[in-house]
């Protein structure tokens, strides 16, 4: 049993239905579209967002006919955003596999991402739940605005930790938030409990992204499936790099890297300085603070096997290496 299989144990049957839903979308008559969808839908993701949504739904009257489409739509929304991110970043690989842009060219990848977005919207509409559909649309707006903000701020040295947290709330945490809240709302969970689950999802998402950004400095390139330091090479400041700037505002390798718009020697130096200091430990402590907040948000909910799984996911997010 893999780690994620163990974490998702209470909803494994429904996760299989999510996989079947995704597979059905890839069973199209057009061979080239079938190949494109297969390349992005089955590229080795952890399916954490649909799992959180399904687990949240178990606190109420669970109906797979509603909860599975929502869970699948969230995975599609996540996948489409990654396809577009890779085009913006010019990334050649993700999770050790070629990106859609490198397989089909950037024009094809952008349109493929649009197609997957559209399929996500069609699936969430099947729930017939107006508030969940509204939250889904709101989440798409938040993710898009955060991505725009990141793109506009590329190689901008004058950013703050607050700017960073605002950005990752929109880009990453908003999707975890709707996963938890939306799954609960579909099952008729009380509004205050659904909001508690949203708090869990948002804090989990922030912790998840901070750990991702730590691993961009300290992770194993083979395990990560992408080059170490790729965020800095794209001009994106994350928590570890912002902490370095706070310590050495006037003279540090990130300032030199941004001035030259890239440069392997400056990147290498920045990674060495961050990894050789206490910065990663402090960044991890920040991630743990958000992980603890996610756990605290669950305290009002009944202690069930599903709640234990959500708690275990929060611990796993902090411990993961990929």
LINQUI-V560802 format. One record per backbone hydrogen bond with DSSP energy under -0.5 kcal/mol. CO is the residue of the C=O (numbers start at 0). NH is the residue of the N-H. Records with the same first field share a line. If there is no record, write none. Layout:
BEGIN
CO = NH / NH
END
This chain:
BEGIN
1 = 5
2 = 6
3 = 7
5 = 8
7 = 10
8 = 11
10 = 14
11 = 15
12 = 16
13 = 17
14 = 18
15 = 19
16 = 20
17 = 21
18 = 22
19 = 23
20 = 24
21 = 25
22 = 26
23 = 26
25 = 27
28 = 30
29 = 33
30 = 34
31 = 35
32 = 36
33 = 37
34 = 38
35 = 39
36 = 40
37 = 41
39 = 42
46 = 50
47 = 51
48 = 52
49 = 53
50 = 54
51 = 55
52 = 56
53 = 57
54 = 57
55 = 58
56 = 59
59 = 61
62 = 65 / 66
63 = 67
65 = 69
66 = 70
67 = 71
68 = 72
69 = 73
70 = 74
71 = 75
72 = 76
73 = 77
74 = 78
75 = 79
76 = 80
77 = 81
78 = 82
79 = 83
80 = 84
81 = 85
82 = 86
83 = 87
84 = 88
85 = 89 / 90
91 = 98
93 = 96
96 = 93
98 = 102
99 = 103
100 = 104
104 = 108
105 = 109
106 = 110
107 = 111
108 = 112
109 = 113
110 = 114
111 = 115
112 = 116
113 = 117
114 = 118
115 = 119
116 = 120
117 = 121
118 = 122
119 = 123
120 = 124
121 = 125
122 = 125
123 = 126
124 = 127
127 = 129
128 = 132
129 = 133
130 = 134
131 = 135
132 = 136
133 = 137
134 = 138
135 = 139
136 = 140
137 = 141
138 = 142
139 = 143
140 = 144
141 = 145
142 = 146
143 = 147
144 = 148
145 = 149
146 = 150
147 = 151
148 = 152
150 = 153
152 = 155
154 = 156
156 = 158
159 = 163
160 = 164
161 = 165
162 = 166
163 = 167
164 = 168
165 = 169
166 = 170
167 = 171 / 172
168 = 173
171 = 174 / 175
172 = 176
173 = 177
174 = 178
175 = 179
176 = 180
177 = 181 / 182
178 = 182
179 = 183
180 = 184
181 = 185
182 = 186
183 = 186 / 188
184 = 187
186 = 60
189 = 193
190 = 194
191 = 195
192 = 196
193 = 197
194 = 198
195 = 199
196 = 200
197 = 201
198 = 202
199 = 203
200 = 204
201 = 205
202 = 206
203 = 207
204 = 208
205 = 209
206 = 210
207 = 211
208 = 212
209 = 213
210 = 214
211 = 215
213 = 216 / 217
214 = 218
215 = 228
218 = 220
219 = 223
220 = 224 / 225
223 = 94
224 = 95
226 = 229
228 = 232
229 = 233
230 = 233 / 235
231 = 234
234 = 154 / 236
237 = 241
238 = 242
239 = 243
240 = 244
241 = 245
242 = 246
243 = 247
251 = 255
252 = 256
253 = 257
254 = 258
255 = 259
256 = 261
257 = 260
262 = 266
263 = 267
264 = 268
265 = 269
266 = 270
267 = 271
268 = 272
269 = 273
270 = 274
271 = 275
273 = 276 / 279
277 = 281
278 = 282
279 = 283
280 = 284
281 = 285
282 = 286
283 = 287
284 = 288
285 = 289
286 = 290
287 = 291
288 = 292
289 = 293
290 = 294
291 = 295
292 = 296
293 = 297
294 = 297
295 = 298
296 = 299
297 = 300
301 = 303
303 = 307
304 = 308
305 = 309
306 = 310
307 = 311
308 = 312
309 = 313
310 = 314
311 = 315
312 = 316
313 = 317
314 = 318
315 = 319
END
